[in-house]
Structure formats: C-alpha cells, structure tokens
Amino acid sequence: MKCDIVLAGVGGQGILTIAAILGKVAVAEKIHVKQSEIHGMSQRGGSVFAHLRLSSEPIFADQITAGAADLIVAMEPMEAMRHLASLSTDGTLITDKAPLVNIPDYPELEKLLGEVRALPHALLLDTAALAQESGNLRNTNIVLLGAISNYLELDPAIIEKAIAEHFASKGEKVVSAAVKAFQLGKNAK
C-alpha cells in the first residue's frame, strides 16, 4: 500500500484534524506514516496544507514532490487548484464545492468548478449539506475524511474508532455526529 495525500484548506477548517486521525489509524494498522504541515497565516484565514504519506514500505521523506500525489483533498475549490501541480496523472482531486471567499480577488467560482470537473478523476462534494445531515455543521472535514477513506486500504471501522477517540472529550453527541459524517462522506458520490 502507498498513498500520498495533499490536504489543503484555510485555517480553522480542520485539515490538521484529518491528518491527525489518519496518522493515528496508520499507526494502529502498522503502516508507515510521514506528515508535514504548513500553517501559514492559519489564524487569520490563510492557507493551511499538510502532506500525508502512508505506505507499507518505509518512507524516507515527508514532502510530496510535484506530480506525485495520489490524492489532493481540499476544503474549498481555490485551495484545491492551488495544489493541482502536486497531483499525479492518475491521481484524484476531492474538494468541497463551496468557496471560502477570504480574499478580494477570489476567482470566479464557476470557472474553478469547471477546472475541477475537467480533471479525469475528481469528486466535488457539498460537505456542508452532508455535515448538516450528520447533526453537526462543523463536520465538513470529517465528511471529506469519509470520502478519502474510499481511496485508502485502511479498515473503516478503525477510522471510525479513531474519530470517536479524537472527539471523545466533547461528548457522545459530538462523537455520534462525527461518525455519521464520516459514513455520509464515505457514501457520497
């Protein structure tokens, strides 16, 4: 197994939570994992991204080179396109279709979405609708985690357990909604 993932978003959207949960699952399944993250101006709505490398073989670098990512997963379309050069020719881009307009010259949304749709392997999700269905609108990142799980050779039950452990201190209602968000993302098309 080998999967190189670029996770991208804006500060506060939960990119690092996805990386932390997947890292924990990799360790539980005895898979090699390397992670690096760039916070940028994350506390002011700036770009945040993480490189997450999972492999059954030892990994010697934590950065993913241009054109080598198996997955780019973004919390919003502009961040997806910002990292497109990292995607391999047979890689998949997964992104939320709703923008987070945090700059005055944000690109035209329909043009961005058209560029995503033109890719050979892309999945556009309405994570807000799925998160709301889960019972917690803050679970958009966990919806994306569910979508990611379809591309990984990781046991979904172990991912759900890691989600439950990650959110345990917030109470059973939060845990239940997060697990449901994961399942909704996993089943999204």
Sequence and secondary structure as in RCSB ss.txt:
>XXXX:A:sequence
MKCDIVLAGVGGQGILTIAAILGKVAVAEKIHVKQSEIHGMSQRGGSVFAHLRLSSEPIFADQITAGAADLIVAM
EPMEAMRHLASLSTDGTLITDKAPLVNIPDYPELEKLLGEVRALPHALLLDTAALAQESGNLRNTNIVLLGAISN
YLELDPAIIEKAIAEHFASKGEKVVSAAVKAFQLGKNAK
>XXXX:A:secstr
 EEEEEEEEETTSSHHHHHHHHHHHHHHTT EEEEEEE TTGGGT EEEEEEEEESS    SS  TT EEEEEES
SHHHHHHTGGGEEEEEEEEEESS    STT   HHHHHHHHHTSSSEEEE HHHHHHHHT GGGHHHHHHHHHHT
TS S HHHHHHHHHHHHGGG HHHHHHHHHHHHHHHH  
